[in-house]
Amino acid sequence: TQVPSQATEDLVAEVLEYVDPPLSNLQSAFQRSLVIAGAAAGLAGLLIVTIFTREALAPIRGLTAAASKLGTGDLGQRVPESGSDDIGDLARTFNTMASDLELAGQQRKQLTADVAHELRTPLTNIQGYLEAIKDGVVDADEETIDTLHDQTTHLATLIEDLRILAIADAGALTLQKIHGSPVTTIEDAVTTFSQRARDREIELSVSSSKTALTMDFDETRMRQIVTNLVENSLTNTPNNGTIHIDIRDSAEDLKISITDSGVGISKENLPRIFDQFYRADGSRSSVTGGAGLGLTIVKKLVEAH
């Protein structure tokens, strides 16, 4: 039996009309699911990035806070040094810088205290003698005048030494160099101590290599280097002792060695002998010696050459 074409068409239309709405709804639902899933993934990613960024920036914020406190004078600030990445390296660099600043601050305070002490000692002595003379307790005789002169000279020397160190530390120490042999200058500087050595029956001798080294050097500063070295040795060498200065030169440099029969310096004190105001032990004190600046100045002048 044949089905009329019109009936067939109506049947197909009814079938399509029945099938189409569910397919459309499924597509819409699928699209909504994709949108929701995408939004959820985006939010989750944003949350993860936020958390990760916060964790990653935490050390930076810590460094910023520590740097701010360091800038206000809190030199005890330190930050954790975890990790081997760039941030860890930055933290280690910051801690090293903070430690250096703290040490420099401590040294500056110690230097101020040392300077005040060294200046106070001769000033107190001078003041005491002058007041005693004024009150008639001490006569203004030759001995008293010599003592006041020695104290004044010590004070002037200390001030000049501090001036030289300040200039050297500022990198402003200039040398008036000449070209010639420094051996004669060194020998002349040593000769100025001959009478003091004889008075204490100390054998003071100089030896030098045969070659005549010529170099550029500041004659005044070279004399000061040798004077400080011999003064330090003479101060700490007992009567009837020996001091020997040996001058050796090569094609490139000059070596001055001073050997004496003094008390010597212990091994643990050797690394600090060039520190300002440092005295190795009780026998090397401001009573028997200077302010503890002589070797510091020697080091600065040698480095300047």
Backbone torsions as a table, in degrees:
resi	resn	phi	psi	omega
1	THR	NA	133.3	-179.6
2	GLN	-89.2	137.5	176.7
3	VAL	-93.3	132.2	-178.6
4	PRO	-58.3	142.8	-178.2
5	SER	-59.3	-35.3	-179.4
6	GLN	-64.5	-38.7	179.4
7	ALA	-66.8	-37.6	178.1
8	THR	-63.3	-45.0	179.9
9	GLU	-62.6	-41.4	179.0
10	ASP	-64.1	-37.8	-179.6
11	LEU	-66.1	-44.3	178.0
12	VAL	-61.9	-41.8	-179.4
13	ALA	-63.1	-41.6	179.0
14	GLU	-65.4	-40.8	178.3
15	VAL	-62.0	-47.0	178.8
16	LEU	-62.0	-39.8	179.7
17	GLU	-65.6	-29.1	-179.4
18	TYR	-79.3	-37.3	-174.1
19	VAL	-82.3	-36.3	-169.7
20	ASP	-62.0	-45.0	-177.2
21	PRO	-59.1	-44.4	178.4
22	PRO	-61.3	-40.8	178.2
23	LEU	-62.3	-41.4	179.3
24	SER	-64.9	-42.3	178.4
25	ASN	-65.0	-37.6	179.0
26	LEU	-64.2	-41.6	178.6
27	GLN	-64.3	-42.3	179.9
28	SER	-64.3	-42.5	179.0
29	ALA	-63.6	-40.6	179.6
30	PHE	-64.0	-41.9	178.7
31	GLN	-64.3	-41.1	178.5
32	ARG	-63.8	-38.9	179.1
33	SER	-63.1	-41.3	178.1
34	LEU	-62.7	-42.3	-179.7
35	VAL	-63.5	-45.7	-179.5
36	ILE	-63.8	-44.1	179.6
37	ALA	-62.5	-41.5	178.7
38	GLY	-64.2	-42.5	178.5
39	ALA	-64.5	-42.0	179.2
40	ALA	-63.1	-42.9	178.7
41	ALA	-63.8	-39.3	178.2
42	GLY	-64.1	-44.5	178.5
43	LEU	-64.0	-41.5	178.9
44	ALA	-63.4	-42.6	178.6
45	GLY	-63.7	-41.7	178.6
46	LEU	-62.9	-40.6	178.8
47	LEU	-64.3	-43.7	179.1
48	ILE	-63.2	-44.0	178.9
49	VAL	-62.4	-41.4	179.6
50	THR	-62.3	-46.3	179.5
51	ILE	-63.3	-45.8	-179.5
52	PHE	-62.7	-43.0	-179.8
53	THR	-63.5	-41.4	179.5
54	ARG	-63.4	-42.7	179.2
55	GLU	-66.3	-39.5	-178.4
56	ALA	-69.1	-34.0	-177.1
57	LEU	-86.7	-9.4	-179.0
58	ALA	-56.6	-47.1	177.6
59	PRO	-61.7	-36.2	179.1
60	ILE	-64.6	-43.3	178.1
61	ARG	-64.2	-36.9	176.9
62	GLY	-63.9	-41.8	177.8
63	LEU	-64.1	-40.5	179.6
64	THR	-62.8	-44.7	179.6
65	ALA	-64.6	-42.4	-179.6
66	ALA	-65.9	-38.8	179.4
67	ALA	-65.2	-37.8	178.0
68	SER	-63.3	-44.2	179.0
69	LYS	-67.8	-36.0	178.0
70	LEU	-62.8	-38.3	179.9
71	GLY	-67.0	-22.3	178.5
72	THR	-88.3	-0.2	177.4
73	GLY	107.8	-0.9	178.0
74	ASP	-82.9	87.1	-173.4
75	LEU	-80.4	0.2	178.7
76	GLY	-89.9	5.4	-178.6
77	GLN	-68.7	134.1	174.7
78	ARG	-140.9	156.7	179.4
79	VAL	-125.8	154.5	177.9
80	PRO	-59.9	144.0	-177.8
81	GLU	-109.9	35.1	-177.9
82	SER	-72.2	146.5	175.9
83	GLY	90.7	157.3	178.8
84	SER	-115.6	15.4	-179.9
85	ASP	-88.1	-168.7	-177.4
86	ASP	-63.5	-36.1	-179.8
87	ILE	-66.9	-39.5	176.0
88	GLY	-62.8	-41.4	177.2
89	ASP	-63.3	-40.3	179.0
90	LEU	-63.3	-40.5	178.9
91	ALA	-63.9	-43.0	179.6
92	ARG	-65.1	-39.4	177.6
93	THR	-64.2	-40.9	178.8
94	PHE	-62.4	-45.6	-179.0
95	ASN	-64.1	-38.4	176.9
96	THR	-63.5	-44.0	178.4
97	MET	-62.0	-43.7	179.9
98	ALA	-63.2	-40.6	178.4
99	SER	-64.1	-41.6	178.6
100	ASP	-63.6	-41.7	179.1
101	LEU	-65.4	-39.9	179.5
102	GLU	-65.2	-42.7	178.3
103	LEU	-64.1	-41.9	179.3
104	ALA	-63.0	-38.4	177.7
105	GLY	-64.3	-41.9	177.9
106	GLN	-64.6	-41.4	179.2
107	GLN	-66.1	-37.0	178.9
108	ARG	-65.2	-41.8	177.8
109	LYS	-65.0	-40.8	179.2
110	GLN	-66.1	-39.6	179.1
111	LEU	-63.1	-42.8	178.8
112	THR	-60.7	-43.4	178.7
113	ALA	-64.4	-41.4	-179.6
114	ASP	-65.3	-43.9	179.1
115	VAL	-61.2	-45.0	179.6
116	ALA	-60.0	-41.3	-179.9
117	HIS	-66.3	-46.7	-176.9
118	GLU	-66.1	-34.9	177.7
119	LEU	-74.3	-35.1	-177.3
120	ARG	-66.9	-35.4	-174.7
121	THR	-61.5	-55.8	179.0
122	PRO	-67.5	-34.7	178.7
123	LEU	-63.9	-40.9	178.0
124	THR	-64.3	-41.3	178.8
125	ASN	-63.3	-45.8	179.4
126	ILE	-61.6	-46.0	179.7
127	GLN	-61.2	-42.0	179.9
128	GLY	-62.4	-44.3	179.0
129	TYR	-64.8	-42.7	-178.8
130	LEU	-64.8	-41.1	178.0
131	GLU	-66.1	-37.4	178.2
132	ALA	-65.7	-40.1	177.0
133	ILE	-65.0	-42.2	179.8
134	LYS	-62.1	-38.7	-178.5
135	ASP	-83.2	-4.5	179.2
136	GLY	81.8	10.3	-179.9
137	VAL	-77.3	-35.0	-178.9
138	VAL	-122.6	137.3	176.8
139	ASP	-80.7	143.8	177.1
140	ALA	-82.0	60.1	-179.0
141	ASP	-88.6	-176.4	-176.6
142	GLU	-62.3	-39.4	-179.1
143	GLU	-63.9	-43.0	179.8
144	THR	-66.6	-41.1	179.3
145	ILE	-64.3	-39.4	177.7
146	ASP	-62.8	-40.0	178.9
147	THR	-64.2	-44.5	178.6
148	LEU	-64.0	-38.0	177.9
149	HIS	-64.2	-42.4	179.2
150	ASP	-62.7	-42.3	179.9
151	GLN	-66.3	-38.7	178.4
152	THR	-66.8	-40.7	178.0
153	THR	-64.0	-42.3	178.4
154	HIS	-61.2	-42.6	179.9
155	LEU	-64.3	-43.7	179.4
156	ALA	-64.0	-40.0	178.5
157	THR	-63.9	-43.4	179.4
158	LEU	-60.8	-45.0	-180.0
159	ILE	-63.0	-40.5	178.8
160	GLU	-66.5	-40.0	177.8
161	ASP	-62.2	-43.3	178.8
162	LEU	-63.7	-37.1	178.1
163	ARG	-63.9	-44.6	179.8
164	ILE	-62.3	-44.5	179.6
165	LEU	-63.1	-40.0	179.2
166	ALA	-63.4	-41.6	178.7
167	ILE	-66.2	-42.5	-179.6
168	ALA	-65.4	-43.1	-179.8
169	ASP	-64.9	-28.7	178.5
170	ALA	-82.8	-2.3	-179.4
171	GLY	72.0	22.1	-175.9
172	ALA	-111.0	13.9	-179.7
173	LEU	-76.9	116.6	-179.4
174	THR	-106.3	147.6	-179.9
175	LEU	-114.2	139.5	174.8
176	GLN	-99.4	85.8	-171.7
177	LYS	-83.7	145.6	170.7
178	ILE	-124.0	163.0	177.4
179	HIS	-105.6	122.0	-179.2
180	GLY	176.8	-164.2	179.7
181	SER	-96.8	124.0	-179.9
182	PRO	-79.2	-9.3	-175.2
183	VAL	-60.4	-45.2	-179.2
184	THR	-62.5	-41.7	178.8
185	THR	-62.1	-41.3	-179.9
186	ILE	-66.0	-45.9	-179.8
187	GLU	-63.1	-38.7	178.1
188	ASP	-64.3	-39.5	179.1
189	ALA	-64.6	-39.0	179.6
190	VAL	-67.8	-36.1	-177.8
191	THR	-60.0	-30.7	-178.8
192	THR	-63.8	-15.3	179.6
193	PHE	-97.9	1.8	-173.5
194	SER	-60.3	-45.1	-177.3
195	GLN	-66.9	-41.5	177.7
196	ARG	-61.8	-39.6	178.9
197	ALA	-65.7	-41.6	-179.8
198	ARG	-65.7	-38.9	179.8
199	ASP	-60.0	-29.4	-179.4
200	ARG	-106.0	9.7	178.6
201	GLU	56.3	41.6	175.9
202	ILE	-99.9	130.0	178.0
203	GLU	-80.7	112.0	-179.3
204	LEU	-110.5	118.1	-175.9
205	SER	-134.2	157.4	-179.6
206	VAL	-133.4	137.5	172.9
207	SER	-134.7	152.5	-179.3
208	SER	-146.9	157.6	177.8
209	SER	-72.0	160.3	-175.2
210	LYS	-74.4	-28.4	-177.2
211	THR	-70.7	140.5	-179.4
212	ALA	-98.0	97.8	179.4
213	LEU	-78.4	132.5	173.1
214	THR	-113.5	139.3	-176.9
215	MET	-156.5	168.4	174.5
216	ASP	-87.8	123.4	-179.5
217	PHE	-153.9	156.8	175.7
218	ASP	-88.3	114.8	-173.9
219	GLU	-63.3	-41.1	-179.6
220	THR	-66.3	-44.4	-179.1
221	ARG	-70.3	-34.7	176.7
222	MET	-63.9	-41.4	177.4
223	ARG	-63.1	-37.7	179.4
224	GLN	-67.6	-38.2	177.2
225	ILE	-59.3	-50.5	-178.2
226	VAL	-66.3	-40.4	179.9
227	THR	-60.5	-45.5	179.8
228	ASN	-64.1	-40.0	-179.5
229	LEU	-66.5	-46.7	-179.0
230	VAL	-69.3	-38.5	177.5
231	GLU	-59.8	-43.6	178.6
232	ASN	-62.9	-41.3	-179.8
233	SER	-70.1	-42.8	-178.6
234	LEU	-65.7	-37.3	-179.6
235	THR	-63.8	-34.1	-173.6
236	ASN	-106.6	13.4	175.9
237	THR	-104.8	128.4	-178.3
238	PRO	-70.8	164.6	176.7
239	ASN	-57.9	149.4	-178.5
240	ASN	67.2	18.0	179.5
241	GLY	-90.9	-169.0	-179.3
242	THR	-133.9	145.1	173.4
243	ILE	-136.1	125.6	-179.8
244	HIS	-126.3	130.5	178.0
245	ILE	-110.9	124.1	-179.1
246	ASP	-116.6	128.6	-178.1
247	ILE	-113.3	119.1	179.7
248	ARG	-126.8	138.0	178.7
249	ASP	-128.6	156.5	175.0
250	SER	-129.7	-168.6	-178.8
251	ALA	-68.7	-18.0	-173.0
252	GLU	-122.9	-24.7	-173.9
253	ASP	-146.2	176.9	-178.4
254	LEU	-127.1	135.4	-179.5
255	LYS	-122.9	124.3	177.6
256	ILE	-113.8	120.3	179.5
257	SER	-115.9	132.3	177.8
258	ILE	-121.3	122.2	180.0
259	THR	-119.0	131.6	178.8
260	ASP	-137.0	171.7	-179.8
261	SER	-101.0	28.7	-179.4
262	GLY	-75.9	-170.7	-175.2
263	VAL	-69.4	-20.0	179.9
264	GLY	79.0	178.2	-179.3
265	ILE	-127.6	132.1	-179.3
266	SER	-66.3	155.8	-176.1
267	LYS	-59.4	-38.5	-177.2
268	GLU	-72.0	-19.1	179.8
269	ASN	-91.4	-13.9	-176.5
270	LEU	-57.1	-41.8	-178.8
271	PRO	-62.4	-15.1	-174.1
272	ARG	-109.2	6.1	-173.0
273	ILE	-66.6	-17.9	179.2
274	PHE	-98.2	3.7	177.7
275	ASP	-72.6	146.3	179.2
276	GLN	-65.1	134.6	177.5
277	PHE	63.4	15.5	-179.1
278	TYR	-88.4	133.0	174.3
279	ARG	-124.1	132.3	-169.2
280	ALA	-64.8	-39.0	-178.1
281	ASP	-158.3	-176.1	-176.3
282	GLY	-62.3	-29.0	-178.6
283	SER	-75.6	-17.8	177.3
284	ARG	-108.8	78.6	-173.9
285	SER	-121.5	176.7	179.3
286	SER	-70.6	-12.6	178.0
287	VAL	-74.3	-42.9	-178.5
288	THR	-97.4	-17.8	-176.2
289	GLY	-130.6	-154.5	-177.8
290	GLY	-93.4	-151.5	-175.4
291	ALA	-88.2	-2.6	-177.7
292	GLY	86.9	27.0	-179.7
293	LEU	-112.6	-12.3	-173.6
294	GLY	-58.6	-50.2	-178.6
295	LEU	-70.9	-30.3	176.0
296	THR	-62.5	-43.8	179.0
297	ILE	-66.4	-39.6	177.2
298	VAL	-57.1	-46.5	-179.6
299	LYS	-61.2	-43.4	-179.7
300	LYS	-64.2	-42.2	-177.9
301	LEU	-70.0	-38.3	177.6
302	VAL	-64.8	-44.0	178.9
303	GLU	-63.5	-33.9	179.2
304	ALA	-66.4	-28.8	178.2
305	HIS	-74.7	NA	NA
